[in-house]
Amino acid sequence: MAASDAADFSEIRRLAHELPAADEDARARAAEQQRGLAKPPGSLGRLEALAGWLAAWQGKHPPTATRPHIALFAGNHGVAAQGVSAYPQSATQAMVRTFIDGGGAINRICGLMDVDLRVYEMALDEPTRDFTREPAMTEDEAARAMAYGMMAVDGEMDLMALGEMGIANTTAAAALSAAVFGGPARDWVGPGSGLDEAGVAHKAEVVATALRLHADGFTDGLEILRRVGGLELAAVAGAVLACRLARVPVVLDGYAATAAAATLTTLAPGMLDHCVVAHVSAEPGHRRLLDALGMRALQDLDMRLGEATGAALAIPLIQSACACHTGMTTLDAAGVTPLS
């Protein structure tokens, strides 16, 4: 399905049941190679699992991580009018300009690694609607945002890192997470960009109001996404789908990106099997969300910046896993024979 055909939820739902599965033969070949490398079995820990994951979802052995890309989607949220952030909505535009000018944390990290960063602005002058009063998006708007995210993916990539930027996005992330996995709003909210205790309490009530308003409409993850998500979060979800189609493994950034992807889990089993989570955010809802998803982050750095910084930092880990897998000497070549 072309991205231009995705502006309809029925097509996206159909697609969710037709996505390619992991290549278990490639995974098995990776495991066989790991057993022959010059090291004790399992001694590289999760790096070994990452190599097998790459092979399985790229559908080839040996896997590669030489063409990573980072997509950073930016959008504005109407719910920001409820005073749920420590910064004004204009900060989204200001930060996007900073990224384009090369002055963000993500720019510095990408510069060190020579990784391609693409920044996608999503109607920053037209925020989504305030989801405490009405759905954030129409079906057409949400589906088109997903299609926009799908178009960020191409077959030349062998790894995609996904991040986002948007004032009030942790409020949306909390609402998405609560709608998908249940529990009171207060369990999913946190300080975001720097709220104090009273601000967090207010944020929880805002999310609770939205959950009550839309409860009857939360029929699946796509409806959840359009009702309490955002344009940039829909784009992240679309990119996750497109990466699965193109056999491009995905690195998810923090709370908001993970929450966006989590909405897809309601559509079919194993929807995020081709994804890893780069880091567990200092935003408390993210750890709860990872527990609900049964996913373990690659890093725990007390970060809560967003803008794909955690995802970017995970790329060298994955490249290291690949380099060890494909470049290490074997036990036979090293002349090492285990005692038993």
C-alpha positions as CSV (number, residue, x, y, z in Angstrom):
1,M,0.0,0.0,0.0
2,A,1.4,3.4,-0.9
3,A,1.5,6.1,1.8
4,S,-1.0,8.2,-0.3
5,D,-3.5,5.4,0.2
6,A,-3.3,5.5,4.0
7,A,-5.7,8.4,4.5
8,D,-8.4,6.0,5.7
9,F,-8.4,4.0,8.9
10,S,-9.9,0.9,7.2
11,E,-6.9,0.6,4.9
12,I,-4.5,1.0,7.9
13,R,-6.4,-1.7,9.8
14,R,-6.2,-4.0,6.9
15,L,-2.5,-3.4,6.5
16,A,-1.9,-4.3,10.2
17,H,-2.9,-7.9,9.4
18,E,-0.7,-8.2,6.3
19,L,2.7,-7.0,7.7
20,P,5.7,-9.2,7.2
21,A,6.9,-11.4,10.0
22,A,10.4,-11.8,11.2
23,D,12.8,-13.9,9.2
24,E,13.5,-16.7,11.6
25,D,16.1,-18.3,9.3
26,A,18.2,-15.1,9.4
27,R,17.8,-15.0,13.2
28,A,18.9,-18.7,13.5
29,R,21.9,-18.0,11.3
30,A,22.8,-15.1,13.5
31,A,22.6,-17.3,16.6
32,E,24.8,-19.9,15.0
33,Q,27.4,-17.3,14.2
34,Q,27.3,-16.0,17.8
35,R,28.1,-19.5,19.1
36,G,31.3,-19.6,17.0
37,L,32.7,-16.2,18.0
38,A,35.8,-15.9,20.1
39,K,34.1,-15.2,23.4
40,P,32.2,-17.1,26.1
41,P,28.6,-17.9,25.1
42,G,26.3,-15.0,25.9
43,S,29.1,-12.8,27.2
44,L,28.1,-9.8,25.0
45,G,24.6,-9.9,26.6
46,R,22.0,-7.8,24.9
47,L,24.4,-6.9,22.0
48,E,24.1,-10.5,20.9
49,A,20.3,-10.3,21.0
50,L,20.4,-7.0,19.1
51,A,22.4,-8.7,16.2
52,G,19.8,-11.4,16.0
53,W,16.9,-8.9,16.1
54,L,18.5,-6.9,13.3
55,A,19.0,-10.0,11.1
56,A,15.4,-11.1,11.7
57,W,13.8,-7.8,10.8
58,Q,16.1,-6.9,8.0
59,G,15.5,-10.3,6.6
60,K,19.2,-11.0,5.9
61,H,22.4,-12.3,7.4
62,P,24.7,-10.7,8.2
63,P,22.8,-7.7,9.4
64,T,24.0,-4.1,8.8
65,A,23.7,-0.8,10.6
66,T,25.6,1.4,8.2
67,R,22.7,3.5,6.9
68,P,20.8,4.7,10.0
69,H,18.4,7.6,9.7
70,I,16.6,9.8,12.4
71,A,13.2,11.2,11.8
72,L,12.0,14.0,14.1
73,F,8.3,14.9,13.8
74,A,7.1,18.2,15.3
75,G,3.5,19.2,15.9
76,N,1.4,21.4,18.2
77,H,-1.4,20.3,20.6
78,G,-4.6,22.1,21.3
79,V,-4.6,20.8,24.8
80,A,-1.7,23.1,25.6
81,A,-4.4,25.8,26.1
82,Q,-5.2,24.0,29.4
83,G,-1.9,25.0,30.9
84,V,-0.3,21.6,31.0
85,S,3.3,22.7,30.1
86,A,6.0,24.8,31.6
87,Y,6.6,26.4,28.2
88,P,4.3,28.3,25.8
89,Q,3.2,26.6,22.5
90,S,5.5,28.9,20.6
91,A,8.4,27.0,21.9
92,T,7.7,24.2,19.4
93,Q,8.3,26.6,16.5
94,A,11.4,28.0,18.2
95,M,12.9,24.6,18.8
96,V,12.2,23.5,15.2
97,R,14.1,26.5,14.0
98,T,16.9,25.5,16.4
99,F,17.0,22.0,14.9
100,I,17.1,23.3,11.4
101,D,19.9,25.7,12.3
102,G,21.9,22.9,13.9
103,G,21.8,24.1,17.5
104,G,19.8,21.4,19.3
105,A,21.1,18.6,21.5
106,I,20.0,16.2,18.7
107,N,22.1,18.1,16.2
108,R,25.2,17.8,18.4
109,I,24.7,14.1,18.9
110,C,24.1,13.4,15.2
111,G,27.1,15.4,14.3
112,L,29.3,13.2,16.4
113,M,28.0,10.1,14.7
114,D,27.5,11.5,11.2
115,V,23.9,10.2,11.2
116,D,21.3,11.7,8.8
117,L,18.7,13.8,10.7
118,R,15.4,14.8,9.1
119,V,13.1,17.3,10.7
120,Y,9.4,17.2,9.7
121,E,7.2,20.1,10.6
122,M,3.5,19.3,10.8
123,A,1.2,22.3,10.5
124,L,2.8,24.1,13.5
125,D,0.5,27.1,12.9
126,E,-2.6,24.8,13.1
127,P,-2.6,22.9,16.4
128,T,-4.8,19.9,16.9
129,R,-8.0,20.6,18.8
130,D,-8.2,20.6,22.6
131,F,-9.0,17.0,23.3
132,T,-10.7,17.9,26.7
133,R,-13.5,19.3,24.5
134,E,-13.5,17.3,21.3
135,P,-11.3,14.8,19.4
136,A,-7.9,16.1,18.6
137,M,-8.2,15.2,14.9
138,T,-10.7,13.9,12.4
139,E,-10.1,10.5,10.9
140,D,-8.9,12.1,7.7
141,E,-6.4,14.3,9.5
142,A,-5.0,11.5,11.6
143,A,-4.8,9.1,8.7
144,R,-3.0,11.7,6.6
145,A,-0.6,12.4,9.4
146,M,0.2,8.7,9.5
147,A,0.7,8.7,5.7
148,Y,3.1,11.6,6.1
149,G,5.1,9.5,8.6
150,M,5.1,6.6,6.2
151,M,6.6,8.7,3.5
152,A,9.6,9.4,5.7
153,V,10.7,5.8,5.2
154,D,12.6,4.4,2.2
155,G,14.3,1.1,1.4
156,E,17.8,2.6,1.6
157,M,17.7,2.8,5.4
158,D,18.8,-0.2,7.4
159,L,17.8,1.4,10.8
160,M,15.3,4.1,11.6
161,A,15.2,6.1,14.9
162,L,12.0,8.0,15.6
163,G,11.5,11.0,17.8
164,E,9.2,14.0,18.2
165,M,8.8,17.6,19.5
166,G,5.7,19.4,20.6
167,I,4.6,21.3,23.6
168,A,2.0,19.3,25.6
169,N,3.1,16.0,24.0
170,T,3.6,14.3,27.4
171,T,0.0,15.1,28.2
172,A,-1.0,13.4,25.0
173,A,1.4,10.5,25.7
174,A,-0.3,10.0,29.1
175,A,-3.7,10.1,27.6
176,L,-2.7,7.6,24.9
177,S,-1.1,5.2,27.4
178,A,-4.1,5.4,29.8
179,A,-6.5,4.8,27.0
180,V,-4.6,1.7,25.7
181,F,-3.6,0.1,29.0
182,G,-6.1,1.5,31.5
183,G,-5.5,2.9,35.0
184,P,-6.1,6.4,36.4
185,A,-4.6,9.4,34.8
186,R,-2.4,10.2,37.7
187,D,-0.5,7.0,37.1
188,W,0.6,8.2,33.7
189,V,1.4,11.9,34.1
190,G,4.6,13.5,35.2
191,P,6.4,16.9,35.2
192,G,7.1,16.9,31.4
193,S,9.1,20.0,30.6
194,G,9.2,21.0,34.3
195,L,5.9,21.3,36.1
196,D,5.8,21.5,39.8
197,E,3.6,19.3,42.0
198,A,0.5,21.4,41.6
199,G,1.1,21.5,37.8
200,V,1.3,17.7,37.7
201,A,-1.9,17.4,39.6
202,H,-3.6,19.8,37.2
203,K,-2.2,17.8,34.2
204,A,-3.7,14.6,35.7
205,E,-7.1,16.2,35.9
206,V,-6.8,17.4,32.3
207,V,-6.0,13.9,31.2
208,A,-8.8,12.4,33.3
209,T,-11.3,14.8,31.7
210,A,-10.2,13.7,28.3
211,L,-10.5,10.0,29.2
212,R,-14.0,10.5,30.5
213,L,-15.1,12.5,27.4
214,H,-13.8,10.0,24.9
215,A,-14.2,6.7,26.7
216,D,-17.0,5.4,24.5
217,G,-15.0,6.2,21.3
218,F,-11.8,4.3,22.3
219,T,-12.7,1.4,20.0
220,D,-9.1,0.7,18.9
221,G,-5.7,2.3,18.8
222,L,-6.4,4.4,15.7
223,E,-9.4,6.0,17.4
224,I,-7.4,6.5,20.5
225,L,-4.7,8.2,18.5
226,R,-7.0,10.5,16.7
227,R,-9.0,11.5,19.8
228,V,-6.2,12.2,22.3
229,G,-3.0,12.1,20.2
230,G,-1.3,14.6,17.9
231,L,-0.2,15.1,14.3
232,E,3.4,14.3,15.1
233,L,2.4,11.2,17.2
234,A,0.3,9.9,14.3
235,A,3.3,10.4,12.0
236,V,5.4,8.3,14.4
237,A,2.9,5.5,14.3
238,G,2.8,5.7,10.5
239,A,6.5,5.5,10.3
240,V,6.5,2.4,12.5
241,L,4.1,0.7,10.1
242,A,6.1,1.7,7.0
243,C,9.3,0.5,8.5
244,R,7.7,-2.9,9.1
245,L,6.7,-3.0,5.4
246,A,10.2,-2.0,4.3
247,R,11.9,-4.4,6.7
248,V,13.6,-1.5,8.5
249,P,14.2,-2.1,12.3
250,V,13.0,0.8,14.5
251,V,14.5,2.6,17.5
252,L,11.9,4.4,19.5
253,D,12.9,7.5,21.5
254,G,11.1,8.4,24.8
255,Y,7.7,8.5,26.3
256,A,5.7,10.2,23.6
257,A,7.2,8.2,20.7
258,T,6.6,4.9,22.6
259,A,3.1,5.9,23.5
260,A,2.4,6.7,19.8
261,A,3.7,3.3,18.7
262,A,1.8,1.6,21.5
263,T,-1.5,2.5,19.9
264,L,-0.7,0.0,17.1
265,T,-0.6,-2.9,19.5
266,T,-4.4,-3.0,19.7
267,L,-4.6,-3.8,15.9
268,A,-2.7,-7.1,15.7
269,P,-0.2,-9.2,17.8
270,G,3.4,-8.4,17.5
271,M,3.0,-5.0,16.0
272,L,6.1,-3.6,17.7
273,D,8.4,-6.7,17.4
274,H,10.5,-4.9,14.9
275,C,11.1,-2.1,17.4
276,V,13.4,-1.5,20.3
277,V,13.1,1.3,22.9
278,A,16.2,3.5,23.1
279,H,15.9,4.6,26.7
280,V,13.6,4.8,29.6
281,S,12.6,8.4,30.2
282,A,12.7,10.1,33.6
283,E,9.0,10.8,32.9
284,P,7.4,8.2,35.2
285,G,4.8,7.1,32.8
286,H,7.4,5.8,30.4
287,R,8.6,3.1,32.7
288,R,5.0,2.0,33.4
289,L,4.4,2.0,29.7
290,L,7.4,-0.2,29.0
291,D,6.2,-2.6,31.7
292,A,2.8,-2.8,30.0
293,L,4.4,-3.4,26.6
294,G,6.8,-6.0,28.0
295,M,9.7,-4.0,26.5
296,R,13.0,-3.2,28.1
297,A,14.9,-0.1,27.2
298,L,18.5,-0.2,26.0
299,Q,19.6,2.7,28.3
300,D,18.5,4.4,31.5
301,L,20.1,7.9,31.5
302,D,17.5,10.0,33.4
303,M,16.8,11.9,30.2
304,R,13.4,13.5,29.4
305,L,14.3,15.9,26.5
306,G,12.7,14.1,23.6
307,E,13.7,15.3,20.1
308,A,15.1,11.8,19.4
309,T,18.2,12.3,21.6
310,G,17.9,9.0,23.4
311,A,17.2,7.2,20.1
312,A,20.3,8.8,18.6
313,L,22.4,7.6,21.5
314,A,21.2,4.1,21.0
315,I,22.5,3.9,17.4
316,P,26.1,3.4,18.3
317,L,25.1,0.5,20.6
318,I,23.3,-1.2,17.7
319,Q,26.2,-0.5,15.4
320,S,28.5,-2.0,18.0
321,A,26.3,-5.1,18.2
322,C,26.6,-5.4,14.4
323,A,30.3,-4.8,14.3
324,C,31.0,-7.5,16.9
325,H,28.7,-9.9,15.2
326,T,30.2,-9.5,11.8
327,G,33.9,-8.7,12.5
328,M,35.0,-10.7,15.5
329,T,37.4,-13.6,15.1
330,T,35.9,-17.1,15.5
331,L,36.9,-19.6,18.2
332,D,38.4,-21.8,15.5
333,A,40.6,-19.0,14.1
334,A,41.7,-18.0,17.5
335,G,42.7,-21.6,18.3
336,V,40.4,-21.6,21.4
337,T,38.6,-24.8,22.4
338,P,36.2,-24.9,25.4
339,L,37.0,-27.6,28.0
340,S,33.6,-29.1,27.6
